[in-house]
Amino acid sequence: MNNVVLFATSAAVALSVGSALAGPHPAFAAKATSLDPIQSAGTTLYSQNSNYANAGISQNFTSGSLGTAYNAAAADDFVVPKGKTWTVTKVDAAGVYFYRSGPASSEVITFYKNSQGHPGSVVGRPQKIVCTDNAGNFSCKMSPVKLNGGNNGAKYWLSVVANCNYGSCGEWGWTQTSTHNHPGQWENPGGGFGTTCSAWNNTSMCFTQLGVVDDYAFALKGKSS
C-alpha cells in the first residue's frame, strides 16, 4: 500500500457528510512514498509517466457516504504528430489510493478532441475497463482507438476515472507530474468539493491554495502509421 500524507487543511475542499464523514476532506493527496507505476509491454506512442508529484481525485463514487456530487474527472493533453495516425491499445496511468487501499471496481478511459484548450467531443465512446491494478497504478488494455494527426498535428485529451466505492475502496488519485507544460484539466460537475470547477478548467486554478501542478502521469501504447 502506498503511504500518503493528506492535504486536509484547504478550505476549498473541506466538507462534511453527516456523521459518516466529518471534518476536512481533501481532493488531493501528497506524493506517495512508494509509488510503483506499471510500465506495460508494447510500443510507447507518448509518455509523461515520470517525475511524480501530488495526486488528484479522478473518480466516480459508485456508492457509499460520498454521492455523485463528488464525482470528479481529470484529463491531460497530448499531440499526435502531423501526418501520423496512432492506434492506442493500452493506457498506463500512475495513481494512488487514499483513505482505503482500493481496489477500484473498474476504470473509465475516455479520449476527447481538443476544443479551445479543453476536452471537447468524445472520440468514439468512453470505455469501461477492469485494468491491471498495482496499488492504484493502472495498466488498461482497451479496444483500439484511432487518433489522426492530420496536416498540422492534432491535440487530444485523455481522461482516466476510477469507479470506486468510498466505503470499501476509498479514493483514487491520479498522480501528477511536474515536468510538462500545457495545463491538465479537472472538473467536479456536482460541486461536492466546493471549488469553482464545475466544468473543465486548469487543475491549478481549481485548487489555488494547494499550489498543485497541472499535468497527470500517463503513457499511451499502441502503433503509429
Short mmCIF file of the C-alpha atoms (twelve columns), coordinates in Angstrom:
data_MODEL
# 
_entry.id   MODEL 
# 
loop_
_atom_site.group_PDB 
_atom_site.id 
_atom_site.type_symbol 
_atom_site.label_atom_id 
_atom_site.label_alt_id 
_atom_site.label_comp_id 
_atom_site.label_asym_id 
_atom_site.label_seq_id 
_atom_site.Cartn_x 
_atom_site.Cartn_y 
_atom_site.Cartn_z 
_atom_site.pdbx_PDB_model_num 
ATOM 1   C CA . MET A 1   0.000   0.000  0.000   1 
ATOM 2   C CA . ASN A 2   1.289   3.443  -0.829  1 
ATOM 3   C CA . ASN A 3   1.732   5.830  2.075   1 
ATOM 4   C CA . VAL A 4   0.352   9.316  1.510   1 
ATOM 5   C CA . VAL A 5   0.032   12.485 3.548   1 
ATOM 6   C CA . LEU A 6   -3.308  14.176 3.040   1 
ATOM 7   C CA . PHE A 7   -3.739  17.871 2.330   1 
ATOM 8   C CA . ALA A 8   -6.571  18.253 4.821   1 
ATOM 9   C CA . THR A 9   -6.376  21.954 5.604   1 
ATOM 10  C CA . SER A 10  -7.651  23.601 2.448   1 
ATOM 11  C CA . ALA A 11  -10.970 25.398 2.889   1 
ATOM 12  C CA . ALA A 12  -11.620 24.960 -0.794  1 
ATOM 13  C CA . VAL A 13  -12.035 21.210 -0.386  1 
ATOM 14  C CA . ALA A 14  -13.383 20.966 3.169   1 
ATOM 15  C CA . LEU A 15  -16.807 19.386 3.575   1 
ATOM 16  C CA . SER A 16  -18.921 17.274 5.918   1 
ATOM 17  C CA . VAL A 17  -21.290 14.482 5.041   1 
ATOM 18  C CA . GLY A 18  -23.418 13.813 8.120   1 
ATOM 19  C CA . SER A 19  -21.934 11.535 10.733  1 
ATOM 20  C CA . ALA A 20  -20.356 9.277  8.098   1 
ATOM 21  C CA . LEU A 21  -17.659 11.795 7.203   1 
ATOM 22  C CA . ALA A 22  -16.806 14.721 9.439   1 
ATOM 23  C CA . GLY A 23  -14.120 17.328 9.114   1 
ATOM 24  C CA . PRO A 24  -11.882 18.309 6.210   1 
ATOM 25  C CA . HIS A 25  -11.953 16.135 3.128   1 
ATOM 26  C CA . PRO A 26  -9.234  16.689 0.525   1 
ATOM 27  C CA . ALA A 27  -9.415  16.288 -3.224  1 
ATOM 28  C CA . PHE A 28  -5.610  15.954 -3.350  1 
ATOM 29  C CA . ALA A 29  -3.008  13.843 -1.617  1 
ATOM 30  C CA . ALA A 30  0.742   14.264 -1.340  1 
ATOM 31  C CA . LYS A 31  3.178   12.250 -3.394  1 
ATOM 32  C CA . ALA A 32  3.183   8.579  -2.437  1 
ATOM 33  C CA . THR A 33  6.391   7.415  -0.797  1 
ATOM 34  C CA . SER A 34  6.366   4.024  -2.553  1 
ATOM 35  C CA . LEU A 35  4.855   4.731  -5.954  1 
ATOM 36  C CA . ASP A 36  5.409   1.813  -8.347  1 
ATOM 37  C CA . PRO A 37  3.794   2.610  -11.729 1 
ATOM 38  C CA . ILE A 38  3.147   -0.149 -14.228 1 
ATOM 39  C CA . GLN A 39  5.226   0.045  -17.397 1 
ATOM 40  C CA . SER A 40  3.313   -2.348 -19.639 1 
ATOM 41  C CA . ALA A 41  4.737   -4.035 -22.722 1 
ATOM 42  C CA . GLY A 42  4.258   -2.533 -26.169 1 
ATOM 43  C CA . THR A 43  5.416   0.386  -28.286 1 
ATOM 44  C CA . THR A 44  5.201   3.700  -26.466 1 
ATOM 45  C CA . LEU A 45  3.460   6.362  -28.539 1 
ATOM 46  C CA . TYR A 46  3.625   9.034  -25.858 1 
ATOM 47  C CA . SER A 47  4.695   9.191  -22.218 1 
ATOM 48  C CA . GLN A 48  4.765   11.697 -19.395 1 
ATOM 49  C CA . ASN A 49  4.774   8.926  -16.809 1 
ATOM 50  C CA . SER A 50  7.663   10.229 -14.689 1 
ATOM 51  C CA . ASN A 51  8.736   12.948 -12.206 1 
ATOM 52  C CA . TYR A 52  5.793   12.335 -9.905  1 
ATOM 53  C CA . ALA A 53  4.149   14.965 -7.746  1 
ATOM 54  C CA . ASN A 54  0.815   15.031 -5.887  1 
ATOM 55  C CA . ALA A 55  -2.303  13.022 -6.759  1 
ATOM 56  C CA . GLY A 56  -5.756  14.428 -7.535  1 
ATOM 57  C CA . ILE A 57  -9.106  12.669 -7.348  1 
ATOM 58  C CA . SER A 58  -10.462 11.401 -10.665 1 
ATOM 59  C CA . GLN A 59  -13.254 9.149  -9.504  1 
ATOM 60  C CA . ASN A 60  -16.881 8.116  -9.705  1 
ATOM 61  C CA . PHE A 61  -18.112 7.482  -6.167  1 
ATOM 62  C CA . THR A 62  -20.253 4.489  -7.072  1 
ATOM 63  C CA . SER A 63  -21.958 4.280  -3.657  1 
ATOM 64  C CA . GLY A 64  -21.321 4.950  -0.012  1 
ATOM 65  C CA . SER A 65  -21.283 8.114  2.072   1 
ATOM 66  C CA . LEU A 66  -19.925 10.248 -0.766  1 
ATOM 67  C CA . GLY A 67  -22.535 10.579 -3.511  1 
ATOM 68  C CA . THR A 68  -22.452 11.691 -7.115  1 
ATOM 69  C CA . ALA A 69  -21.931 15.345 -6.143  1 
ATOM 70  C CA . TYR A 70  -18.299 14.378 -5.564  1 
ATOM 71  C CA . ASN A 71  -17.751 12.662 -8.894  1 
ATOM 72  C CA . ALA A 72  -14.737 14.324 -10.454 1 
ATOM 73  C CA . ALA A 73  -12.581 13.803 -13.523 1 
ATOM 74  C CA . ALA A 74  -9.092  14.826 -14.568 1 
ATOM 75  C CA . ALA A 75  -7.737  14.984 -18.114 1 
ATOM 76  C CA . ASP A 76  -4.442  15.772 -19.790 1 
ATOM 77  C CA . ASP A 77  -3.447  16.562 -23.352 1 
ATOM 78  C CA . PHE A 78  -1.036  15.166 -25.917 1 
ATOM 79  C CA . VAL A 79  -0.369  15.777 -29.605 1 
ATOM 80  C CA . VAL A 80  -0.438  13.272 -32.463 1 
ATOM 81  C CA . PRO A 81  2.218   14.443 -34.953 1 
ATOM 82  C CA . LYS A 82  1.223   15.685 -38.353 1 
ATOM 83  C CA . GLY A 83  0.741   13.002 -40.960 1 
ATOM 84  C CA . LYS A 84  0.557   10.231 -38.360 1 
ATOM 85  C CA . THR A 85  -2.267  8.006  -37.172 1 
ATOM 86  C CA . TRP A 86  -1.965  6.491  -33.734 1 
ATOM 87  C CA . THR A 87  -3.855  3.348  -32.797 1 
ATOM 88  C CA . VAL A 88  -3.928  3.318  -28.998 1 
ATOM 89  C CA . THR A 89  -4.445  -0.084 -27.381 1 
ATOM 90  C CA . LYS A 90  -3.146  0.477  -23.834 1 
ATOM 91  C CA . VAL A 91  -3.072  3.279  -21.304 1 
ATOM 92  C CA . ASP A 92  -0.765  3.247  -18.265 1 
ATOM 93  C CA . ALA A 93  -1.664  5.720  -15.511 1 
ATOM 94  C CA . ALA A 94  0.205   6.295  -12.252 1 
ATOM 95  C CA . GLY A 95  -2.034  6.688  -9.230  1 
ATOM 96  C CA . VAL A 96  -2.586  6.062  -5.549  1 
ATOM 97  C CA . TYR A 97  -5.407  5.109  -3.197  1 
ATOM 98  C CA . PHE A 98  -6.005  7.040  -0.018  1 
ATOM 99  C CA . TYR A 99  -8.337  6.652  2.983   1 
ATOM 100 C CA . ARG A 100 -8.516  2.998  1.974   1 
ATOM 101 C CA . SER A 101 -6.461  0.726  -0.252  1 
ATOM 102 C CA . GLY A 102 -8.832  0.018  -3.160  1 
ATOM 103 C CA . PRO A 103 -9.176  -1.691 -5.494  1 
ATOM 104 C CA . ALA A 104 -11.469 0.163  -7.868  1 
ATOM 105 C CA . SER A 105 -14.179 -1.999 -9.416  1 
ATOM 106 C CA . SER A 106 -13.330 -0.674 -12.890 1 
ATOM 107 C CA . GLU A 107 -11.936 2.325  -14.741 1 
ATOM 108 C CA . VAL A 108 -13.328 4.610  -17.444 1 
ATOM 109 C CA . ILE A 109 -10.920 5.638  -20.212 1 
ATOM 110 C CA . THR A 110 -12.069 8.493  -22.445 1 
ATOM 111 C CA . PHE A 111 -10.333 10.283 -25.309 1 
ATOM 112 C CA . TYR A 112 -11.516 13.748 -26.299 1 
ATOM 113 C CA . LYS A 113 -10.853 16.047 -29.211 1 
ATOM 114 C CA . ASN A 114 -9.460  19.439 -28.262 1 
ATOM 115 C CA . SER A 115 -11.889 22.347 -28.021 1 
ATOM 116 C CA . GLN A 116 -10.306 25.742 -27.333 1 
ATOM 117 C CA . GLY A 117 -7.778  24.301 -24.900 1 
ATOM 118 C CA . HIS A 118 -10.212 21.995 -23.097 1 
ATOM 119 C CA . PRO A 119 -11.574 18.483 -23.644 1 
ATOM 120 C CA . GLY A 120 -14.305 18.640 -26.296 1 
ATOM 121 C CA . SER A 121 -16.228 15.927 -28.085 1 
ATOM 122 C CA . VAL A 122 -15.548 12.291 -27.210 1 
ATOM 123 C CA . VAL A 123 -13.535 10.206 -29.672 1 
ATOM 124 C CA . GLY A 124 -15.540 7.015  -30.164 1 
ATOM 125 C CA . ARG A 125 -17.005 6.272  -26.759 1 
ATOM 126 C CA . PRO A 126 -15.845 6.080  -23.136 1 
ATOM 127 C CA . GLN A 127 -14.531 2.593  -22.365 1 
ATOM 128 C CA . LYS A 128 -15.282 0.925  -19.044 1 
ATOM 129 C CA . ILE A 129 -12.393 -1.447 -18.342 1 
ATOM 130 C CA . VAL A 130 -11.087 -3.552 -15.485 1 
ATOM 131 C CA . CYS A 131 -7.444  -2.525 -15.593 1 
ATOM 132 C CA . THR A 132 -4.460  -4.287 -14.086 1 
ATOM 133 C CA . ASP A 133 -4.114  -2.533 -10.743 1 
ATOM 134 C CA . ASN A 134 -0.899  -2.250 -8.726  1 
ATOM 135 C CA . ALA A 135 -1.896  -0.277 -5.614  1 
ATOM 136 C CA . GLY A 136 -3.644  2.359  -7.735  1 
ATOM 137 C CA . ASN A 137 -1.260  2.256  -10.689 1 
ATOM 138 C CA . PHE A 138 -3.259  1.113  -13.708 1 
ATOM 139 C CA . SER A 139 -2.459  -0.640 -16.964 1 
ATOM 140 C CA . CYS A 140 -5.572  -0.588 -19.142 1 
ATOM 141 C CA . LYS A 141 -5.907  -2.755 -22.240 1 
ATOM 142 C CA . MET A 142 -8.634  -1.273 -24.380 1 
ATOM 143 C CA . SER A 143 -10.444 -1.553 -27.677 1 
ATOM 144 C CA . PRO A 144 -8.269  0.246  -30.260 1 
ATOM 145 C CA . VAL A 145 -8.766  3.996  -30.576 1 
ATOM 146 C CA . LYS A 146 -7.534  5.699  -33.766 1 
ATOM 147 C CA . LEU A 147 -6.279  9.263  -33.486 1 
ATOM 148 C CA . ASN A 148 -5.327  11.201 -36.612 1 
ATOM 149 C CA . GLY A 149 -2.670  13.901 -36.623 1 
ATOM 150 C CA . GLY A 150 -3.938  15.465 -39.856 1 
ATOM 151 C CA . ASN A 151 -1.945  18.051 -41.800 1 
ATOM 152 C CA . ASN A 152 -0.763  20.076 -38.809 1 
ATOM 153 C CA . GLY A 153 -0.692  17.702 -35.883 1 
ATOM 154 C CA . ALA A 154 -3.704  17.364 -33.599 1 
ATOM 155 C CA . LYS A 155 -4.183  17.771 -29.864 1 
ATOM 156 C CA . TYR A 156 -6.288  15.270 -27.928 1 
ATOM 157 C CA . TRP A 157 -7.138  14.737 -24.273 1 
ATOM 158 C CA . LEU A 158 -7.065  11.590 -22.148 1 
ATOM 159 C CA . SER A 159 -9.205  11.129 -19.041 1 
ATOM 160 C CA . VAL A 160 -8.795  8.244  -16.573 1 
ATOM 161 C CA . VAL A 161 -11.518 7.870  -13.926 1 
ATOM 162 C CA . ALA A 162 -11.737 5.124  -11.286 1 
ATOM 163 C CA . ASN A 163 -15.098 3.640  -10.296 1 
ATOM 164 C CA . CYS A 164 -14.509 3.366  -6.560  1 
ATOM 165 C CA . ASN A 165 -16.946 2.866  -3.663  1 
ATOM 166 C CA . TYR A 166 -15.795 5.231  -0.920  1 
ATOM 167 C CA . GLY A 167 -16.829 2.867  1.865   1 
ATOM 168 C CA . SER A 168 -14.803 -0.110 0.659   1 
ATOM 169 C CA . CYS A 169 -12.355 1.293  -1.894  1 
ATOM 170 C CA . GLY A 170 -11.601 4.768  -0.555  1 
ATOM 171 C CA . GLU A 171 -10.465 7.373  -3.051  1 
ATOM 172 C CA . TRP A 172 -8.252  7.192  -6.110  1 
ATOM 173 C CA . GLY A 173 -5.885  9.981  -7.044  1 
ATOM 174 C CA . TRP A 174 -4.294  10.279 -10.474 1 
ATOM 175 C CA . THR A 175 -0.659  11.146 -9.865  1 
ATOM 176 C CA . GLN A 176 0.581   14.416 -11.285 1 
ATOM 177 C CA . THR A 177 3.889   15.078 -12.987 1 
ATOM 178 C CA . SER A 178 5.930   18.246 -12.629 1 
ATOM 179 C CA . THR A 179 7.798   18.369 -15.934 1 
ATOM 180 C CA . HIS A 180 5.289   19.135 -18.697 1 
ATOM 181 C CA . ASN A 181 3.902   22.355 -19.978 1 
ATOM 182 C CA . HIS A 182 0.288   22.593 -21.087 1 
ATOM 183 C CA . PRO A 183 -2.132  22.549 -18.134 1 
ATOM 184 C CA . GLY A 184 -4.088  19.419 -17.324 1 
ATOM 185 C CA . GLN A 185 -7.782  19.854 -16.598 1 
ATOM 186 C CA . TRP A 186 -10.140 18.939 -13.759 1 
ATOM 187 C CA . GLU A 187 -13.891 19.135 -13.221 1 
ATOM 188 C CA . ASN A 188 -16.427 18.361 -10.486 1 
ATOM 189 C CA . PRO A 189 -19.844 18.969 -12.098 1 
ATOM 190 C CA . GLY A 190 -21.828 18.296 -8.908  1 
ATOM 191 C CA . GLY A 191 -19.813 20.790 -6.865  1 
ATOM 192 C CA . GLY A 192 -19.232 18.484 -3.888  1 
ATOM 193 C CA . PHE A 193 -15.640 19.607 -3.386  1 
ATOM 194 C CA . GLY A 194 -16.625 23.262 -3.226  1 
ATOM 195 C CA . THR A 195 -14.353 24.527 -5.996  1 
ATOM 196 C CA . THR A 196 -15.201 26.813 -8.911  1 
ATOM 197 C CA . CYS A 197 -14.589 24.000 -11.412 1 
ATOM 198 C CA . SER A 198 -17.987 22.616 -12.334 1 
ATOM 199 C CA . ALA A 199 -16.620 22.396 -15.906 1 
ATOM 200 C CA . TRP A 200 -13.139 21.696 -17.255 1 
ATOM 201 C CA . ASN A 201 -10.513 24.147 -16.030 1 
ATOM 202 C CA . ASN A 202 -6.779  24.152 -15.327 1 
ATOM 203 C CA . THR A 203 -6.211  21.983 -12.258 1 
ATOM 204 C CA . SER A 204 -4.120  24.631 -10.511 1 
ATOM 205 C CA . MET A 205 -6.959  27.138 -10.961 1 
ATOM 206 C CA . CYS A 206 -9.327  24.786 -9.117  1 
ATOM 207 C CA . PHE A 207 -7.004  24.404 -6.113  1 
ATOM 208 C CA . THR A 208 -5.073  27.651 -5.807  1 
ATOM 209 C CA . GLN A 209 -4.452  27.188 -2.076  1 
ATOM 210 C CA . LEU A 210 -2.614  23.910 -2.580  1 
ATOM 211 C CA . GLY A 211 -0.076  25.000 -5.159  1 
ATOM 212 C CA . VAL A 212 -0.749  21.871 -7.198  1 
ATOM 213 C CA . VAL A 213 0.802   21.290 -10.592 1 
ATOM 214 C CA . ASP A 214 -1.359  20.735 -13.638 1 
ATOM 215 C CA . ASP A 215 -0.178  17.657 -15.504 1 
ATOM 216 C CA . TYR A 216 -1.041  13.988 -14.970 1 
ATOM 217 C CA . ALA A 217 1.218   10.950 -15.320 1 
ATOM 218 C CA . PHE A 218 0.344   8.559  -18.148 1 
ATOM 219 C CA . ALA A 219 1.682   6.681  -21.150 1 
ATOM 220 C CA . LEU A 220 -0.019  5.583  -24.372 1 
ATOM 221 C CA . LYS A 221 0.908   2.272  -26.032 1 
ATOM 222 C CA . GLY A 222 -0.008  1.016  -29.500 1 
ATOM 223 C CA . LYS A 223 1.188   1.590  -33.065 1 
ATOM 224 C CA . SER A 224 1.845   4.562  -35.321 1 
ATOM 225 C CA . SER A 225 1.319   4.633  -39.077 1 
# 
